[in-house]
Amino acid sequence: MALPTALTVIVVGVFFGVYGLILSDRFHKPSAAVLGATLMVGTGVLSETDLVSAINWTALGVLLGMFIIASSLREAGFFQWMGLRLARSVDAHPVLMYVLLPLLTAGMASLLDIVTVALFIVPLTVEVFDGLGIDPIPFVIAEVLAANVGGIATMVGDPTNVIIGSSPLVKLSFNQFLFNTAPIALAILAVNSSILYLRNHGFLHRDAMRRHRERGPLQLPHPSSAIKDRGLFPRRSLCSPRHSTSRLSHPRLRVVPVERGPRCAGQN
C-alpha cells in the first residue's frame, strides 16, 4: 500500500538524515539508528508493534554469540599466539609471510568478527616487520583485503551476512549460504592475492628478502608468552571450531545444538 505524500517525505527525510549522521563520523552510530527509529514511531509511520517485529532477533543472537567467542579468544591470547606461531614457523620469511598471513586472516575472518581479527593480526604484523626493518604496509593491506574477502565466505563471517541469511525472505541454511558464497570468496581471494603479489614482487624478492638475510637471529616472543591464561586457553581455543561445527551440522541458523564438553567464554 502506497504511503501518503507527507509520510513518504518523512520516511525519505529520516532515511537520508540517519545515513548522513552515520557517514559524518561526528555522531554515535547506534544513537543515530535509535534516533531514526524513534522518529519513525513518533511521526506515526510505524507503530511500536511494527518496530519490534522489524527487529531481526536471530541475527542479534548470532552476533552476540560471535562477539562473546571473539572476546573470549582475545582474552585468552589466541590471536597473538596464532600469529607468533606462524611467524616463528617460517622464520618471518617475507614471501611466505606475505602468502600465509592473508590466508590466516581470511580463514579466521570467515568464522569470527572481521574487525576483531584485523585489530590483532595487523599490530602483530607491524611489530614483526618493524623489527626486521621491512615496510609492513604491503602486508597490512593484503591482510585487510583478505579479512574482508574471508568475511563474505560464511553466514557468520560478517554481520551483513547474518542479516541476509537469517531473513525470512531468503531462508538459506548455513550450508546453503556457504556453498553459494565460499567458491566466490575463494576465487576473489585468489585473484586479489595474485594481483597484490605481482604488484609487490620486486619489493618482496629484493628489498624485503635482502633485509631478511642481513638481519641477525629473529627476536620474537615465544607463542606461549601470548597466552594470558594457561588454564583457560586450551578450552577457549576449542570454542571457535565447536562453534563452526555446530553451524555446519545444524540445518538452520536459528538453533545451535547443545554439546557436552569443555565450556567456553570463561565459564567455571
C-alpha positions as CSV (number, residue, x, y, z in Angstrom):
1,M,0.0,0.0,0.0
2,A,1.4,3.4,-1.0
3,L,2.1,5.9,1.7
4,P,0.6,9.4,1.7
5,T,2.9,12.1,0.3
6,A,3.6,13.6,3.8
7,L,4.6,10.2,5.2
8,T,6.8,9.5,2.2
9,V,8.6,12.8,2.7
10,I,9.1,11.9,6.4
11,V,10.4,8.4,5.6
12,V,12.9,9.7,2.9
13,G,14.0,12.5,5.2
14,V,14.6,10.2,8.2
15,F,16.4,7.7,5.9
16,F,18.9,10.2,4.4
17,G,19.2,12.1,7.7
18,V,20.2,9.0,9.7
19,Y,22.7,8.0,7.0
20,G,24.1,11.5,6.9
21,L,24.7,11.3,10.6
22,I,26.4,7.9,10.3
23,L,28.6,9.0,7.4
24,S,29.6,12.2,9.1
25,D,31.5,10.3,11.8
26,R,30.5,13.0,14.2
27,F,27.6,11.2,15.7
28,H,27.4,7.9,17.6
29,K,26.2,5.5,15.0
30,P,23.9,3.3,17.2
31,S,22.4,6.5,18.6
32,A,21.7,7.7,15.1
33,A,19.8,4.5,14.3
34,V,17.8,4.8,17.6
35,L,17.0,8.4,16.7
36,G,15.8,7.3,13.3
37,A,13.6,4.5,14.8
38,T,12.2,7.0,17.4
39,L,11.3,9.5,14.7
40,M,9.5,6.8,12.6
41,V,7.4,5.8,15.6
42,G,6.9,9.4,16.8
43,T,5.6,10.6,13.4
44,G,3.2,7.7,13.1
45,V,4.9,6.0,10.2
46,L,5.4,2.8,12.3
47,S,3.7,1.5,15.4
48,E,5.5,0.0,18.4
49,T,4.4,-3.4,17.2
50,D,5.8,-2.8,13.7
51,L,9.1,-1.6,15.2
52,V,9.5,-4.7,17.4
53,S,8.6,-7.1,14.5
54,A,11.1,-5.4,12.3
55,I,14.0,-6.4,14.6
56,N,15.9,-9.4,13.4
57,W,16.3,-11.2,16.8
58,T,18.0,-14.2,15.2
59,A,20.7,-12.0,13.7
60,L,21.2,-10.2,17.1
61,G,21.5,-13.6,18.9
62,V,24.1,-14.9,16.5
63,L,26.1,-11.6,16.6
64,L,26.1,-11.7,20.4
65,G,27.4,-15.2,20.4
66,M,30.1,-14.3,17.9
67,F,31.2,-11.4,19.9
68,I,31.3,-13.5,23.1
69,I,33.5,-16.1,21.3
70,A,35.8,-13.4,19.8
71,S,36.2,-11.7,23.2
72,S,37.0,-15.0,24.9
73,L,39.6,-15.9,22.3
74,R,41.1,-12.4,22.6
75,E,41.2,-12.5,26.4
76,A,42.9,-15.9,26.2
77,G,45.6,-14.5,23.8
78,F,44.6,-16.8,20.9
79,F,45.2,-14.3,18.1
80,Q,48.7,-13.3,19.3
81,W,49.5,-17.0,19.8
82,M,48.4,-17.9,16.3
83,G,50.3,-15.1,14.7
84,L,53.5,-15.7,16.6
85,R,53.4,-19.5,15.8
86,L,53.1,-18.7,12.1
87,A,55.9,-16.1,12.1
88,R,58.3,-18.4,14.0
89,S,57.4,-21.4,11.9
90,V,58.6,-19.7,8.7
91,D,61.3,-17.6,10.4
92,A,59.4,-14.5,9.3
93,H,60.3,-15.2,5.7
94,P,58.8,-12.2,3.8
95,V,57.5,-14.1,0.8
96,L,56.0,-16.9,2.9
97,M,54.5,-14.4,5.4
98,Y,53.0,-12.4,2.5
99,V,51.2,-15.5,1.3
100,L,50.3,-17.1,4.7
101,L,49.3,-14.1,6.8
102,P,46.4,-13.1,4.4
103,L,45.2,-16.7,4.3
104,L,45.3,-17.0,8.1
105,T,43.4,-13.7,8.3
106,A,40.8,-14.7,5.8
107,G,40.2,-18.1,7.5
108,M,39.7,-16.5,10.9
109,A,37.6,-13.7,9.5
110,S,35.2,-16.2,7.9
111,L,34.4,-17.6,11.4
112,L,34.8,-14.6,13.7
113,D,34.3,-10.8,13.6
114,I,36.4,-9.2,10.8
115,V,37.3,-6.2,12.9
116,T,38.5,-8.2,15.9
117,V,40.7,-10.4,13.7
118,A,42.2,-7.4,11.9
119,L,42.8,-5.5,15.1
120,F,45.0,-8.3,16.5
121,I,46.7,-9.6,13.3
122,V,47.7,-6.2,12.0
123,P,49.6,-4.9,15.1
124,L,51.5,-8.2,15.3
125,T,52.5,-7.8,11.6
126,V,53.7,-4.3,12.2
127,E,55.7,-5.4,15.2
128,V,57.4,-8.3,13.3
129,F,58.3,-6.4,10.2
130,D,59.3,-3.2,12.0
131,G,61.8,-5.4,13.9
132,L,63.2,-6.6,10.6
133,G,63.4,-3.1,9.1
134,I,60.8,-4.1,6.4
135,D,57.9,-1.8,5.4
136,P,54.8,-3.5,6.9
137,I,52.3,-1.6,4.8
138,P,52.1,-4.1,1.9
139,F,51.5,-6.9,4.4
140,V,48.8,-4.9,6.2
141,I,47.0,-4.1,3.0
142,A,47.0,-7.7,2.0
143,E,45.6,-8.8,5.4
144,V,42.8,-6.2,5.5
145,L,41.7,-7.1,2.0
146,A,41.8,-10.8,2.8
147,A,39.8,-10.2,6.0
148,N,37.0,-8.5,4.0
149,V,37.0,-11.3,1.4
150,G,37.1,-14.0,4.0
151,G,34.2,-12.4,5.8
152,I,31.8,-13.0,2.9
153,A,32.5,-16.7,2.7
154,T,30.1,-17.8,5.5
155,M,26.9,-16.6,7.1
156,V,28.7,-15.7,10.3
157,G,31.7,-14.0,8.7
158,D,30.1,-10.6,8.6
159,P,27.1,-9.0,10.4
160,T,25.5,-8.2,7.0
161,N,25.7,-11.9,6.0
162,V,23.9,-12.9,9.3
163,I,21.1,-10.4,8.5
164,I,20.7,-11.6,4.9
165,G,21.0,-15.3,5.6
166,S,18.5,-15.3,8.5
167,S,16.0,-13.1,6.7
168,P,12.6,-14.9,6.2
169,L,12.7,-13.6,2.6
170,V,15.9,-15.6,1.9
171,K,15.5,-18.7,4.1
172,L,19.0,-20.1,3.5
173,S,20.6,-22.6,5.8
174,F,24.2,-22.1,6.9
175,N,25.4,-24.8,4.4
176,Q,23.4,-23.3,1.5
177,F,24.9,-19.9,2.2
178,L,28.4,-21.4,2.4
179,F,28.0,-23.3,-0.9
180,N,26.9,-20.2,-2.7
181,T,29.4,-17.7,-1.3
182,A,32.5,-19.7,-0.4
183,P,33.5,-20.5,-4.0
184,I,33.1,-16.8,-4.9
185,A,35.2,-15.7,-1.9
186,L,37.9,-18.2,-2.7
187,A,38.1,-17.1,-6.3
188,I,38.2,-13.4,-5.2
189,L,40.9,-14.2,-2.7
190,A,43.0,-16.0,-5.3
191,V,42.7,-13.1,-7.8
192,N,43.3,-10.5,-5.1
193,S,46.3,-12.3,-3.7
194,S,47.8,-12.8,-7.2
195,I,47.4,-9.1,-8.1
196,L,48.9,-8.0,-4.8
197,Y,51.8,-10.4,-5.2
198,L,52.6,-9.3,-8.7
199,R,52.3,-5.7,-7.6
200,N,54.8,-6.2,-4.7
201,H,57.0,-8.8,-6.4
202,G,60.0,-6.5,-6.6
203,F,59.6,-5.3,-3.0
204,L,59.3,-8.8,-1.7
205,H,62.1,-10.5,-3.6
206,R,64.6,-7.7,-3.5
207,D,64.3,-5.3,-0.6
208,A,62.4,-7.5,1.9
209,M,64.5,-10.6,1.2
210,R,67.7,-8.6,1.4
211,R,66.8,-7.2,4.8
212,H,65.7,-10.7,5.9
213,R,69.1,-12.2,5.0
214,E,71.0,-9.3,6.6
215,R,69.2,-9.4,10.0
216,G,70.5,-11.2,13.0
217,P,68.7,-14.0,14.8
218,L,64.9,-13.5,14.8
219,Q,63.9,-12.0,18.2
220,L,60.3,-12.8,18.6
221,P,58.5,-13.7,21.8
222,H,57.7,-17.4,22.2
223,P,54.0,-18.1,21.3
224,S,53.4,-19.4,24.8
225,S,54.1,-15.8,26.1
226,A,51.0,-14.6,24.3
227,I,48.8,-17.0,26.4
228,K,47.3,-14.8,29.1
229,D,45.6,-17.6,31.0
230,R,47.1,-21.1,30.6
231,G,44.1,-22.7,32.4
232,L,41.5,-21.2,30.1
233,F,43.4,-21.0,26.8
234,P,43.0,-24.7,25.6
235,R,39.3,-24.6,26.3
236,R,38.7,-21.2,24.7
237,S,40.7,-22.3,21.6
238,L,38.2,-25.0,21.2
239,C,35.3,-22.6,21.2
240,S,35.8,-21.5,17.5
241,P,35.9,-25.0,15.9
242,R,33.0,-26.1,18.0
243,H,31.1,-23.0,17.0
244,S,31.8,-23.7,13.3
245,T,31.0,-27.4,13.6
246,S,27.7,-26.7,15.2
247,R,26.8,-24.3,12.4
248,L,27.7,-26.9,9.7
249,S,25.8,-29.7,11.5
250,H,22.6,-27.8,12.1
251,P,20.3,-27.3,9.1
252,R,19.1,-23.9,10.2
253,L,20.9,-21.0,11.8
254,R,18.1,-20.5,14.4
255,V,19.1,-23.1,17.0
256,V,22.5,-24.2,18.0
257,P,22.8,-27.8,19.3
258,V,24.0,-28.2,22.8
259,E,27.1,-30.2,23.2
260,R,28.8,-31.7,26.2
261,G,32.5,-30.9,26.6
262,P,34.8,-28.0,27.5
263,R,32.8,-24.9,28.2
264,C,33.7,-21.5,26.6
265,A,33.6,-17.8,27.5
266,G,35.2,-18.2,30.8
267,Q,32.6,-20.4,32.4
268,N,33.6,-22.0,35.7
